[in-house]
Amino acid sequence: MTTAHVLARLRREVRLAGSQMALARRIGVSVSYLSDVLRKRREPGDKILAPLGRARCVSYQPTRKGRACA
């Protein structure tokens, strides 16, 4: 799942909750943090990802001849 997919699900949850404030209260984060995530200013953390049934996973892969991963 990409960041775009996570943000789409998060926006859906905001709509279902009725507002960013309502969702922030429900999941236990500040409204400013939730807003920053929705505006792509910050990465979503565990408190935002867990209610979506997601976890952030980072992997490191070897590069080939100095090229970045695809």
PyRosetta script that sets phi, psi and omega in degrees:
from pyrosetta import init, pose_from_sequence

init()
pose = pose_from_sequence("MTTAHVLARLRREVRLAGSQMALARRIGVSVSYLSDVLRKRREPGDKILAPLGRARCVSYQPTRKGRACA")
pose.set_psi(1, 135.0)
pose.set_omega(1, -179.2)
pose.set_phi(2, -89.5)
pose.set_psi(2, 168.7)
pose.set_omega(2, 175.9)
pose.set_phi(3, -58.9)
pose.set_psi(3, -38.1)
pose.set_omega(3, 179.1)
pose.set_phi(4, -60.7)
pose.set_psi(4, -40.3)
pose.set_omega(4, 178.3)
pose.set_phi(5, -65.9)
pose.set_psi(5, -41.8)
pose.set_omega(5, 179.0)
pose.set_phi(6, -62.5)
pose.set_psi(6, -44.4)
pose.set_omega(6, -179.7)
pose.set_phi(7, -65.0)
pose.set_psi(7, -37.7)
pose.set_omega(7, 177.5)
pose.set_phi(8, -62.5)
pose.set_psi(8, -43.9)
pose.set_omega(8, 178.1)
pose.set_phi(9, -66.0)
pose.set_psi(9, -38.2)
pose.set_omega(9, 179.0)
pose.set_phi(10, -65.2)
pose.set_psi(10, -42.1)
pose.set_omega(10, 177.3)
pose.set_phi(11, -62.9)
pose.set_psi(11, -37.6)
pose.set_omega(11, 176.5)
pose.set_phi(12, -62.7)
pose.set_psi(12, -43.2)
pose.set_omega(12, 178.6)
pose.set_phi(13, -63.2)
pose.set_psi(13, -36.1)
pose.set_omega(13, 176.3)
pose.set_phi(14, -63.2)
pose.set_psi(14, -45.3)
pose.set_omega(14, 178.6)
pose.set_phi(15, -60.6)
pose.set_psi(15, -44.8)
pose.set_omega(15, -179.2)
pose.set_phi(16, -65.5)
pose.set_psi(16, -35.2)
pose.set_omega(16, 179.9)
pose.set_phi(17, -76.0)
pose.set_psi(17, -21.8)
pose.set_omega(17, 179.0)
pose.set_phi(18, 102.6)
pose.set_psi(18, -24.1)
pose.set_omega(18, 178.5)
pose.set_phi(19, -169.9)
pose.set_psi(19, 165.2)
pose.set_omega(19, 174.8)
pose.set_phi(20, -64.0)
pose.set_psi(20, -38.2)
pose.set_omega(20, -179.5)
pose.set_phi(21, -62.1)
pose.set_psi(21, -43.9)
pose.set_omega(21, -179.6)
pose.set_phi(22, -64.2)
pose.set_psi(22, -43.4)
pose.set_omega(22, 179.3)
pose.set_phi(23, -67.1)
pose.set_psi(23, -42.4)
pose.set_omega(23, 179.6)
pose.set_phi(24, -58.9)
pose.set_psi(24, -43.7)
pose.set_omega(24, 178.1)
pose.set_phi(25, -62.7)
pose.set_psi(25, -43.8)
pose.set_omega(25, -177.3)
pose.set_phi(26, -62.6)
pose.set_psi(26, -39.3)
pose.set_omega(26, -176.5)
pose.set_phi(27, -97.3)
pose.set_psi(27, -4.3)
pose.set_omega(27, 173.8)
pose.set_phi(28, 81.1)
pose.set_psi(28, 37.0)
pose.set_omega(28, 175.1)
pose.set_phi(29, -126.3)
pose.set_psi(29, 164.7)
pose.set_omega(29, 177.5)
pose.set_phi(30, -76.4)
pose.set_psi(30, 153.8)
pose.set_omega(30, 178.1)
pose.set_phi(31, -63.4)
pose.set_psi(31, -37.9)
pose.set_omega(31, -179.1)
pose.set_phi(32, -65.1)
pose.set_psi(32, -38.8)
pose.set_omega(32, 177.7)
pose.set_phi(33, -65.2)
pose.set_psi(33, -46.7)
pose.set_omega(33, 178.7)
pose.set_phi(34, -59.7)
pose.set_psi(34, -44.0)
pose.set_omega(34, 178.5)
pose.set_phi(35, -62.0)
pose.set_psi(35, -42.6)
pose.set_omega(35, 178.6)
pose.set_phi(36, -61.6)
pose.set_psi(36, -39.4)
pose.set_omega(36, 178.3)
pose.set_phi(37, -65.3)
pose.set_psi(37, -46.1)
pose.set_omega(37, -179.2)
pose.set_phi(38, -63.8)
pose.set_psi(38, -28.5)
pose.set_omega(38, 179.2)
pose.set_phi(39, -93.4)
pose.set_psi(39, 8.5)
pose.set_omega(39, 177.9)
pose.set_phi(40, 64.3)
pose.set_psi(40, 26.2)
pose.set_omega(40, 176.6)
pose.set_phi(41, -86.2)
pose.set_psi(41, -24.6)
pose.set_omega(41, -180.0)
pose.set_phi(42, -137.9)
pose.set_psi(42, 155.4)
pose.set_omega(42, 176.3)
pose.set_phi(43, -80.9)
pose.set_psi(43, 143.9)
pose.set_omega(43, 176.5)
pose.set_phi(44, -69.6)
pose.set_psi(44, 134.6)
pose.set_omega(44, 178.2)
pose.set_phi(45, -100.1)
pose.set_psi(45, -173.1)
pose.set_omega(45, -176.3)
pose.set_phi(46, -57.4)
pose.set_psi(46, -39.5)
pose.set_omega(46, -177.9)
pose.set_phi(47, -66.6)
pose.set_psi(47, -24.1)
pose.set_omega(47, 176.7)
pose.set_phi(48, -91.1)
pose.set_psi(48, -39.4)
pose.set_omega(48, -176.7)
pose.set_phi(49, -73.6)
pose.set_psi(49, -37.8)
pose.set_omega(49, -176.3)
pose.set_phi(50, -57.4)
pose.set_psi(50, -47.0)
pose.set_omega(50, 178.4)
pose.set_phi(51, -63.4)
pose.set_psi(51, -19.6)
pose.set_omega(51, 177.1)
pose.set_phi(52, -88.9)
pose.set_psi(52, -1.6)
pose.set_omega(52, -178.0)
pose.set_phi(53, 73.9)
pose.set_psi(53, 30.6)
pose.set_omega(53, -177.1)
pose.set_phi(54, -127.7)
pose.set_psi(54, 159.7)
pose.set_omega(54, 173.9)
pose.set_phi(55, -138.7)
pose.set_psi(55, 148.6)
pose.set_omega(55, 179.2)
pose.set_phi(56, -87.3)
pose.set_psi(56, 128.4)
pose.set_omega(56, 178.7)
pose.set_phi(57, -125.4)
pose.set_psi(57, 133.0)
pose.set_omega(57, 178.8)
pose.set_phi(58, -116.7)
pose.set_psi(58, 136.1)
pose.set_omega(58, 176.0)
pose.set_phi(59, -128.2)
pose.set_psi(59, 150.9)
pose.set_omega(59, 177.5)
pose.set_phi(60, -118.3)
pose.set_psi(60, 128.4)
pose.set_omega(60, -176.6)
pose.set_phi(61, -124.8)
pose.set_psi(61, 149.3)
pose.set_omega(61, 177.6)
pose.set_phi(62, -68.1)
pose.set_psi(62, 147.1)
pose.set_omega(62, 176.8)
pose.set_phi(63, -93.8)
pose.set_psi(63, 158.3)
pose.set_omega(63, 176.9)
pose.set_phi(64, -107.6)
pose.set_psi(64, 116.8)
pose.set_omega(64, 177.1)
pose.set_phi(65, 51.1)
pose.set_psi(65, 43.8)
pose.set_omega(65, 175.1)
pose.set_phi(66, 78.7)
pose.set_psi(66, 8.3)
pose.set_omega(66, -178.6)
pose.set_phi(67, -93.3)
pose.set_psi(67, 143.5)
pose.set_omega(67, 178.5)
pose.set_phi(68, -73.8)
pose.set_psi(68, 163.7)
pose.set_omega(68, 178.0)
pose.set_phi(69, -66.8)
pose.set_psi(69, 154.4)
pose.set_omega(69, 179.1)
pose.set_phi(70, -82.2)
pose.dump_pdb("model.pdb")
